[in-house]
């Protein structure tokens, strides 16, 4: 079969699709076997297969951009320390180094070599967020990475099939949830093993001795396809900036995007400097989410791999909050990094008018709830626990449809089920509902946030580590749409809480989180009045907001008063 013949192209495409199926099975193994609810229930993970040069050939459909795109760079660091020539069958390697992995200590990346007939043919990598790494815990309060938990440099998790018991003993002694963390290590190793087995089976079916030629085809095809899509865009430099809450002071994210025949360059010069708190972002995480912002609009149908990622180049000045050096605290790097797709989309909106959604909540609202001596007060006869809840507000209104409500974008993780969190801890979630009027008004409404009310079911106090944003500066609308509603954090007793940092919920009190909404897209008065009526019936929009923001007047029985609506809209315009 000739290498460039139509039949060879079809053959290569079949093998490429099979690779994607292999890594998806790898990811599903991780989900099925994970101990941490963040992985098992929310899908905070990544999985992929790499060639012997460390190039990512395929990623699982399941996973988050911050993990996948950063993991794509991390395998190169593993190979620098442990070259292919030193790897043996049964070896497994691990790290949670924020600057060589996915940005903070809570993410462990595991790399496993694949052997066929005694010869190494590929590498599998996976990443998952573990519930606890010791230290101050998952939150923004540390001043240096040393305070944030146990720090594992790139090292063997297993050699020749034997687990590194010294490493496991050190980790168990340094975390609050030793069973969960150790279980997740085994889960990461197991999912990579699944990938190795399926790849060897695939290679046997297609009579492959290595994946070199297939890898070249995947990467070249993806890079060429991505460049073809980029060259359809108007060349030039486009600028955008966004102000967000930050911690000790607001943070300005400033981007210049240059589109040319060779690709897209994103430069974050002018962005705020590093923070003294743990909201700093290692540059690998910056690159991951900024490039994802491009892929949301450009080349979205092209599979994600080293080839499709290569034409998007991202830089941030050293010392800026988007290129924080060691030993900056970085635990809550997602609070800043997950805003970057919206910043990048703001640049793209100037080049591809009408194809870019409004801004959304973006960063996760993922409180970590703790109880135990010294964390939530003096020791009492109450259950110690650590649980991470993944939830979010609304996404921005889209050019042809409303934003998504209570949906994590850009991270893509799922909301963790209330029933699961109540089963693994003593917390009780008394309320979880959409937040009326939180979505920005527009022809396409912003997605709504949600309200959650949480209490320790044992009546004891508990601590919350919060890493929230969009409390001071809301998601902005686009093309005439209104801003989303700001978030809010408070106690049922009335006290306002900070958006970031560890705080105590006193015994008998309840935590109330009111999550932000996404910005609206387009002129609100262009929205179909019947859709506004439906929003009111579904309690997503109040009657007052329907008239004030959309110019829609409803009768006492909830129908649209078309005459009054026309008059109201005409008068307002």
C-alpha positions as CSV (number, residue, x, y, z in Angstrom):
1,X,0.0,0.0,0.0
2,X,1.5,3.3,-1.1
3,X,2.0,5.8,1.8
4,X,0.0,8.6,0.3
5,X,-2.7,6.5,-1.5
6,X,-6.4,7.1,-0.7
7,X,-6.5,3.6,0.8
8,X,-3.5,4.4,3.1
9,X,-5.2,7.7,4.2
10,X,-8.4,5.7,5.1
11,X,-6.2,3.2,6.9
12,X,-4.5,5.9,8.9
13,X,-7.8,7.5,9.8
14,X,-9.1,4.3,11.1
15,X,-6.1,3.8,13.3
16,X,-6.3,7.5,14.5
17,X,-10.0,7.0,15.5
18,X,-9.0,3.8,17.3
19,X,-6.3,5.7,19.3
20,X,-9.0,8.1,20.5
21,X,-11.1,5.1,21.5
22,X,-8.1,3.7,23.4
23,X,-7.5,6.8,25.4
24,X,-11.2,7.2,26.1
25,X,-11.3,3.7,27.6
26,X,-8.2,4.8,29.6
27,X,-10.1,7.8,31.0
28,X,-13.2,5.7,31.8
29,X,-11.0,3.3,33.8
30,X,-9.8,6.2,35.8
31,X,-13.3,7.4,36.5
32,X,-14.5,3.9,37.5
33,X,-11.6,3.2,39.9
34,X,-11.0,6.7,41.4
35,X,-11.3,7.2,45.1
36,X,-11.7,11.0,45.1
37,X,-15.2,12.3,44.4
38,X,-13.6,15.1,42.3
39,X,-12.6,12.5,39.7
40,X,-15.2,9.8,40.2
41,X,-18.2,12.2,40.2
42,X,-17.0,15.4,38.5
43,X,-14.5,14.1,35.9
44,X,-11.6,16.3,36.9
45,X,-9.0,14.3,35.0
46,X,-7.1,13.8,31.7
47,X,-5.7,10.9,29.8
48,X,-3.6,10.6,26.6
49,X,-1.2,8.6,24.6
50,X,2.3,10.0,23.6
51,X,5.0,8.9,21.1
52,X,8.6,8.3,22.2
53,X,9.4,12.0,21.6
54,X,6.8,13.1,24.2
55,X,4.3,14.3,21.5
56,X,0.6,13.8,22.5
57,X,-1.1,11.8,19.7
58,X,-4.5,11.6,21.2
59,X,-6.5,12.7,24.3
60,X,-9.6,11.3,25.8
61,X,-12.8,13.1,25.2
62,X,-13.4,13.0,28.9
63,X,-11.3,15.5,30.8
64,X,-10.6,19.1,31.4
65,X,-8.5,21.5,29.2
66,X,-6.4,22.6,32.2
67,X,-5.3,19.0,32.7
68,X,-5.2,17.8,29.1
69,X,-3.3,20.7,27.5
70,X,-0.9,21.1,30.5
71,X,-0.3,17.3,30.6
72,X,0.7,17.5,26.9
73,X,3.7,19.6,28.0
74,X,4.5,17.6,31.2
75,X,5.5,14.4,29.5
76,X,8.6,16.2,28.1
77,X,9.7,16.9,31.6
78,X,9.4,13.2,32.5
79,X,11.5,12.3,29.6
80,X,14.2,14.8,30.6
81,X,14.6,13.1,33.9
82,X,13.9,9.5,32.8
83,X,14.9,9.0,29.2
84,X,13.4,6.2,27.2
85,X,16.6,4.2,27.4
86,X,16.2,4.0,31.3
87,X,12.6,2.9,31.3
88,X,11.7,-0.7,32.0
89,X,8.6,-2.8,31.7
90,X,6.5,-2.4,34.8
91,X,7.8,1.2,35.5
92,X,5.3,3.9,36.4
93,X,6.4,7.5,37.1
94,X,4.6,10.3,39.0
95,X,4.8,14.0,40.0
96,X,2.6,16.8,41.3
97,X,5.2,19.5,40.6
98,X,3.0,22.5,39.6
99,X,5.6,23.7,37.1
100,X,6.1,20.3,35.4
101,X,2.5,19.2,35.6
102,X,-0.9,20.9,35.6
103,X,-0.3,23.8,37.9
104,X,-0.9,22.9,41.5
105,X,0.0,20.2,44.0
106,X,-3.5,18.7,44.0
107,X,-3.0,17.3,40.5
108,X,-0.9,14.2,40.2
109,X,0.4,13.2,36.7
110,X,1.4,9.6,36.1
111,X,3.3,8.4,33.0
112,X,3.7,4.7,32.0
113,X,5.8,3.3,29.2
114,X,4.1,0.8,26.8
115,X,6.1,-2.3,25.8
116,X,5.4,-4.6,22.9
117,X,7.6,-7.7,22.4
118,X,10.0,-6.3,24.9
119,X,10.5,-3.0,23.2
120,X,9.0,0.4,24.3
121,X,6.6,1.7,21.7
122,X,4.6,4.6,23.4
123,X,3.8,6.4,26.6
124,X,0.5,6.8,28.4
125,X,-0.1,9.7,30.8
126,X,-3.0,10.6,33.1
127,X,-3.8,13.3,35.6
128,X,-6.4,13.5,38.4
129,X,-7.2,15.9,41.1
130,X,-6.9,14.3,44.6
131,X,-9.0,15.4,47.5
132,X,-6.1,16.4,49.8
133,X,-2.3,16.8,49.7
134,X,-1.9,18.0,53.3
135,X,-0.5,21.5,54.1
136,X,-3.1,24.2,54.4
137,X,-5.3,22.3,52.1
138,X,-6.9,23.3,48.8
139,X,-7.3,27.0,49.0
140,X,-5.6,30.4,48.3
141,X,-4.2,31.3,51.7
142,X,-0.6,30.0,51.4
143,X,2.2,32.4,50.7
144,X,4.6,29.8,49.2
145,X,4.1,26.4,47.6
146,X,5.9,24.8,50.5
147,X,2.8,25.5,52.7
148,X,0.4,24.0,50.2
149,X,1.1,20.3,50.8
150,X,3.3,17.4,50.0
151,X,5.5,18.1,46.9
152,X,6.5,15.1,44.8
153,X,9.3,15.6,42.2
154,X,9.3,13.4,39.1
155,X,10.1,9.9,40.5
156,X,9.1,6.3,40.2
157,X,5.7,5.3,41.6
158,X,6.6,1.7,40.6
159,X,9.8,0.0,39.3
160,X,9.4,-3.3,37.4
161,X,5.9,-3.7,38.7
162,X,6.8,-3.1,42.4
163,X,5.2,0.0,44.0
164,X,7.4,2.6,45.7
165,X,6.3,1.9,49.3
166,X,8.6,4.6,50.7
167,X,6.8,7.2,48.6
168,X,3.4,5.8,49.6
169,X,4.3,5.9,53.3
170,X,5.5,9.5,53.1
171,X,2.3,10.6,51.3
172,X,0.0,8.7,53.8
173,X,1.8,10.5,56.7
174,X,1.2,13.9,55.2
175,X,-2.4,14.0,54.1
176,X,-5.8,14.0,55.8
177,X,-7.4,11.4,53.6
178,X,-4.6,8.8,53.2
179,X,-6.9,6.0,51.8
180,X,-8.4,8.2,49.1
181,X,-5.0,9.6,48.0
182,X,-3.3,6.2,47.9
183,X,-6.3,4.8,46.1
184,X,-6.1,7.5,43.5
185,X,-2.4,6.7,42.9
186,X,-3.4,3.1,42.1
187,X,-6.3,4.3,40.0
188,X,-3.9,6.5,37.9
189,X,-1.6,3.5,37.4
190,X,-4.5,1.2,36.5
191,X,-5.9,3.5,33.8
192,X,-2.5,3.8,32.2
193,X,-2.2,0.1,32.2
194,X,-5.5,-0.2,30.5
195,X,-4.3,2.2,27.8
196,X,-1.1,0.1,27.4
197,X,-3.0,-3.1,27.0
198,X,-5.5,-1.7,24.4
199,X,-2.7,0.0,22.4
200,X,-0.8,-3.3,22.1
201,X,-4.0,-5.1,21.0
202,X,-4.6,-2.4,18.4
203,X,-1.1,-2.6,17.1
204,X,-1.5,-6.4,16.7
205,X,-4.7,-5.9,14.8
206,X,-3.1,-3.4,12.4
207,X,0.2,-5.2,12.2
208,X,2.2,-2.3,13.7
209,X,5.6,-2.6,15.2
210,X,5.7,1.0,16.4
211,X,3.5,4.1,16.2
212,X,6.0,6.4,14.6
213,X,4.5,6.6,11.2
214,X,0.9,6.9,12.6
215,X,2.1,9.6,15.0
216,X,3.6,11.6,12.1
217,X,0.4,11.3,10.2
218,X,-1.7,12.4,13.2
219,X,0.5,15.4,14.0
220,X,1.1,16.6,10.5
221,X,-2.6,16.3,9.5
222,X,-3.7,18.1,12.6
223,X,-1.2,20.9,12.3
224,X,-2.0,21.5,8.6
225,X,-5.7,21.4,9.3
226,X,-5.3,23.9,12.2
227,X,-3.2,26.2,10.1
228,X,-5.8,26.0,7.3
229,X,-8.5,27.2,9.7
230,X,-6.3,30.0,11.1
231,X,-5.6,31.3,7.6
232,X,-9.3,31.8,7.1
233,X,-9.2,34.5,9.8
234,X,-8.3,38.2,9.1
235,X,-4.7,38.7,9.9
236,X,-3.8,41.3,12.5
237,X,-3.4,42.0,16.2
238,X,-6.5,42.1,18.4
239,X,-6.5,43.2,22.0
240,X,-8.7,42.6,25.0
241,X,-8.5,43.0,28.8
242,X,-10.6,41.8,31.7
243,X,-10.6,42.9,35.3
244,X,-11.5,40.3,37.9
245,X,-11.7,40.2,41.7
246,X,-8.2,38.7,42.5
247,X,-7.5,38.3,46.2
248,X,-5.7,41.2,47.9
249,X,-6.4,43.5,45.0
250,X,-8.1,43.3,41.6
251,X,-6.3,41.4,38.7
252,X,-6.1,42.8,35.2
253,X,-5.7,40.2,32.5
254,X,-4.4,41.8,29.3
255,X,-4.0,40.0,26.0
256,X,-2.7,40.8,22.5
257,X,-3.6,38.2,19.9
258,X,-1.7,38.2,16.6
259,X,-3.1,36.1,13.8
260,X,-0.7,35.3,10.9
261,X,-0.1,32.6,8.3
262,X,2.1,30.7,10.8
263,X,-0.5,30.5,13.5
264,X,-1.9,32.5,16.5
265,X,0.4,34.2,19.1
266,X,-1.1,35.3,22.4
267,X,0.9,37.7,24.5
268,X,-0.2,38.5,28.1
269,X,2.2,41.5,28.5
270,X,0.7,44.1,30.8
271,X,-1.1,41.5,33.0
272,X,-1.0,42.1,36.8
273,X,2.1,40.9,38.7
274,X,2.2,37.9,41.0
275,X,0.0,37.8,44.1
276,X,1.3,37.1,47.6
277,X,-1.5,34.5,47.9
278,X,-2.1,31.2,46.2
279,X,-3.9,32.4,43.1
280,X,-0.8,32.5,40.9
281,X,-0.6,30.5,37.7
282,X,2.3,28.5,36.4
283,X,2.8,29.2,32.7
284,X,1.9,25.6,31.6
285,X,-1.7,26.2,32.9
286,X,-1.8,29.6,31.3
287,X,-0.9,28.0,28.0
288,X,-3.4,25.3,28.4
289,X,-6.5,27.5,29.0
290,X,-5.5,30.3,26.6
291,X,-5.0,27.8,23.7
292,X,-8.3,26.2,24.6
293,X,-10.0,29.6,24.2
294,X,-8.8,29.6,20.6
295,X,-9.9,26.1,20.0
296,X,-13.5,26.9,21.1
297,X,-13.9,28.9,17.9
298,X,-11.0,27.9,15.6
299,X,-10.6,24.3,14.5
300,X,-13.0,22.9,17.0
301,X,-13.6,19.8,15.0
302,X,-9.8,18.9,14.8
303,X,-8.8,16.4,17.5
304,X,-6.6,17.8,20.3
305,X,-2.9,16.7,20.0
306,X,0.6,18.0,19.6
307,X,-0.1,19.0,16.0
308,X,-3.3,21.0,16.6
309,X,-1.8,22.7,19.6
310,X,1.4,23.7,18.0
311,X,0.1,26.7,15.9
312,X,-1.2,28.4,19.0
313,X,1.7,29.9,20.9
314,X,1.1,31.5,24.3
315,X,3.5,33.7,26.3
316,X,3.3,35.7,29.6
317,X,6.0,37.8,31.2
318,X,7.9,36.0,34.0
319,X,6.8,37.5,37.3
320,X,3.3,38.2,36.0
321,X,0.4,36.3,37.7
322,X,0.2,34.2,34.6
323,X,3.8,33.1,34.7
324,X,4.5,32.7,38.4
325,X,7.9,31.3,39.3
326,X,8.7,28.7,42.0
327,X,8.1,29.0,45.0
328,X,4.9,31.1,44.5
329,X,1.8,29.7,46.0
330,X,-0.4,28.3,43.3
331,X,-3.1,26.1,44.8
332,X,-6.0,28.2,43.5
333,X,-4.5,28.8,40.1
334,X,-7.8,27.9,38.5
335,X,-9.5,31.0,39.9
336,X,-7.4,33.1,37.5
337,X,-6.4,30.6,34.8
338,X,-10.0,29.6,34.0
339,X,-10.8,33.2,33.1
340,X,-8.3,33.1,30.1
341,X,-10.7,31.6,27.5
342,X,-13.0,34.5,28.0
343,X,-10.1,36.9,27.6
344,X,-8.9,35.2,24.4
345,X,-12.5,35.0,23.1
346,X,-12.7,38.8,23.6
347,X,-9.8,39.1,21.2
348,X,-11.3,36.6,18.7
349,X,-14.7,38.4,18.8
350,X,-13.0,41.3,16.9
351,X,-11.8,38.9,14.1
352,X,-14.9,36.7,13.8
353,X,-17.8,39.0,14.6
354,X,-20.9,37.2,15.8
355,X,-19.3,33.8,16.5
356,X,-18.1,34.4,20.1
357,X,-20.3,34.0,23.2
358,X,-20.5,36.5,26.1
359,X,-18.4,36.1,29.2
360,X,-19.5,33.5,31.8
361,X,-18.8,32.7,35.4
362,X,-15.7,30.9,34.1
363,X,-13.8,29.9,37.3
364,X,-15.3,27.1,39.3
365,X,-17.1,27.7,42.5
366,X,-15.6,24.7,44.3
367,X,-15.5,25.2,48.0
368,X,-13.5,22.8,50.1
369,X,-15.3,22.0,53.4
370,X,-13.3,20.8,56.4
371,X,-13.9,19.8,60.0
372,X,-11.4,18.7,62.6
373,X,-9.3,19.9,65.5
374,X,-7.7,23.3,64.7
375,X,-9.4,23.6,61.4
376,X,-13.0,24.3,62.5
377,X,-12.3,25.0,66.2
378,X,-11.2,23.0,69.3
379,X,-11.6,19.3,69.3
380,X,-15.2,18.1,69.8
381,X,-17.1,14.9,69.4
382,X,-17.8,15.7,65.8
383,X,-16.8,13.9,62.6
384,X,-13.6,15.2,60.9
385,X,-14.0,15.4,57.2
386,X,-12.6,16.9,54.0
387,X,-14.9,17.2,50.9
388,X,-14.5,19.2,47.7
389,X,-17.7,20.4,46.0
390,X,-17.6,21.2,42.3
391,X,-20.3,23.6,41.2
392,X,-20.6,26.7,39.0
393,X,-22.7,29.6,37.8
394,X,-23.9,30.3,34.3
395,X,-22.0,30.5,31.0
396,X,-22.4,33.4,28.6
397,X,-25.2,33.8,26.1
398,X,-24.2,32.3,22.7
399,X,-24.7,33.8,19.2
400,X,-27.6,31.5,18.5
401,X,-28.7,30.2,21.9
402,X,-28.9,31.0,25.6
403,X,-26.0,30.3,27.9
404,X,-25.9,27.1,29.9
405,X,-27.1,27.3,33.5
406,X,-25.1,26.0,36.5
407,X,-22.5,24.7,34.1
408,X,-18.7,24.6,34.4
409,X,-17.1,26.3,31.4
410,X,-14.2,26.2,30.5
411,X,-13.2,23.5,32.9
412,X,-15.9,21.0,31.8
413,X,-16.2,19.2,35.1
414,X,-19.6,18.1,36.3
415,X,-21.5,19.3,39.3
416,X,-20.8,16.8,42.1
417,X,-24.1,15.2,43.2
418,X,-25.5,16.4,46.5
419,X,-26.3,12.8,47.4
420,X,-22.7,11.8,47.0
421,X,-21.3,14.6,49.1
422,X,-23.8,14.0,51.8
423,X,-22.9,10.3,51.8
424,X,-19.2,10.8,52.3
425,X,-19.4,13.6,54.9
426,X,-21.8,14.9,57.5
427,X,-22.9,17.9,55.4
428,X,-26.5,18.5,54.5
429,X,-27.4,20.5,51.4
430,X,-30.7,22.2,52.3
431,X,-31.1,24.1,49.0
432,X,-29.8,23.8,45.5
433,X,-31.7,25.8,42.9
434,X,-31.4,28.2,40.0
435,X,-30.8,31.8,40.9
436,X,-33.5,34.0,39.5
437,X,-32.3,37.0,37.4
438,X,-28.7,36.0,37.5
439,X,-28.3,35.5,33.8
440,X,-27.5,38.7,31.8
441,X,-30.3,40.0,29.7
442,X,-29.9,39.5,25.9
443,X,-31.6,38.2,22.8
444,X,-29.8,35.1,24.0
445,X,-29.9,35.1,27.8
446,X,-26.9,34.4,29.9
447,X,-26.9,31.1,31.8
448,X,-28.2,31.4,35.3
449,X,-26.2,30.7,38.5
450,X,-27.4,28.6,41.3
451,X,-28.0,29.0,45.1
452,X,-26.7,26.4,47.5
453,X,-27.4,26.3,51.3
454,X,-25.2,24.0,53.3
455,X,-24.9,23.0,57.0
456,X,-23.0,20.5,59.1
457,X,-25.7,17.9,59.8
458,X,-24.1,17.2,63.2
459,X,-24.7,20.8,64.3
460,X,-21.0,21.4,64.6
461,X,-19.0,24.2,63.0
462,X,-17.0,23.6,59.8
463,X,-14.5,25.5,57.7
464,X,-14.8,26.5,54.1
465,X,-11.9,27.3,51.9
466,X,-13.3,29.5,49.1
467,X,-11.7,30.3,45.7
468,X,-14.5,32.2,44.1
469,X,-14.5,35.1,41.6
470,X,-17.1,37.3,39.8
471,X,-18.2,38.7,43.1
472,X,-17.0,42.2,42.5
473,X,-16.6,42.2,38.7
474,X,-19.4,40.4,36.9
475,X,-19.4,38.5,33.6
476,X,-19.8,41.1,30.8
477,X,-22.4,40.8,28.0
478,X,-21.6,41.0,24.3
479,X,-23.2,42.6,21.3
480,X,-25.6,44.7,23.4
481,X,-26.3,42.0,26.0
482,X,-26.3,42.8,29.7
483,X,-23.9,41.7,32.4
484,X,-24.5,38.7,34.5
485,X,-25.3,39.1,38.2
486,X,-22.4,39.2,40.7
487,X,-21.9,36.2,43.0
488,X,-22.3,36.4,46.7
489,X,-21.2,34.3,49.7
490,X,-22.8,34.7,53.1
491,X,-24.2,32.9,56.2
492,X,-27.8,32.3,56.9
493,X,-27.4,34.4,60.0
494,X,-26.7,37.4,57.8
495,X,-22.9,37.8,57.8
496,X,-21.1,38.4,54.5
497,X,-18.2,36.1,53.8
498,X,-15.1,36.8,51.6
499,X,-14.9,35.3,48.1
500,X,-11.5,33.8,48.8
501,X,-9.8,32.3,51.9
502,X,-10.6,30.0,54.7
503,X,-13.5,31.0,56.9
504,X,-15.6,29.3,59.7
505,X,-19.3,28.5,59.5
506,X,-20.3,28.5,63.1
507,X,-22.2,25.6,64.7
508,X,-25.9,25.8,63.9
509,X,-25.4,28.3,61.0
510,X,-25.5,27.6,57.3
511,X,-23.3,28.6,54.3
512,X,-25.2,30.2,51.4
513,X,-23.5,30.5,48.0
514,X,-25.2,32.6,45.4
515,X,-23.3,31.9,42.2
516,X,-22.9,34.4,39.3
517,X,-24.7,34.3,36.0
518,X,-23.3,34.6,32.5
519,X,-23.5,37.7,30.4
520,X,-26.2,38.1,27.8
521,X,-25.7,38.1,24.0
522,X,-27.5,40.6,21.8
523,X,-30.2,43.3,22.3
524,X,-32.6,42.0,25.1
525,X,-35.5,43.7,23.3
526,X,-34.9,41.4,20.3
527,X,-35.7,38.3,22.5
528,X,-38.9,36.6,21.6
529,X,-41.5,37.7,24.2
530,X,-42.8,34.1,24.5
531,X,-39.3,33.0,25.5
532,X,-39.2,35.7,28.2
533,X,-42.6,34.4,29.4
534,X,-41.2,30.9,29.7
535,X,-38.3,32.2,31.6
536,X,-40.6,33.9,34.1
537,X,-42.7,30.7,34.4
538,X,-39.5,28.7,35.1
539,X,-38.4,31.3,37.7
540,X,-35.2,32.1,35.7
541,X,-36.4,35.7,35.2
542,X,-38.7,37.7,37.5
543,X,-41.7,39.6,36.3
544,X,-40.0,42.9,37.2
545,X,-36.9,42.0,35.2
546,X,-38.9,40.8,32.2
547,X,-40.4,44.3,32.0
548,X,-37.3,46.3,33.0
549,X,-34.7,44.4,31.0
550,X,-36.7,42.9,28.1
551,X,-39.6,45.2,27.7
552,X,-42.0,42.3,28.1
553,X,-45.3,43.0,30.0
554,X,-47.2,40.0,31.3
555,X,-50.9,39.7,32.2
556,X,-52.0,38.6,35.7
557,X,-52.4,35.0,34.4
558,X,-48.8,35.0,33.0
559,X,-49.5,35.5,29.3
560,X,-47.7,38.1,27.2
561,X,-49.6,41.3,26.8
562,X,-48.4,42.0,23.2
563,X,-49.9,45.5,22.9
564,X,-48.3,46.7,26.1
565,X,-45.0,44.9,25.2
566,X,-44.8,46.7,21.8
567,X,-45.5,50.0,23.4
568,X,-43.0,49.4,26.2
569,X,-40.3,48.4,23.7
570,X,-41.0,51.2,21.3
571,X,-40.9,53.8,24.1
572,X,-37.6,52.4,25.5
573,X,-36.0,52.4,22.1
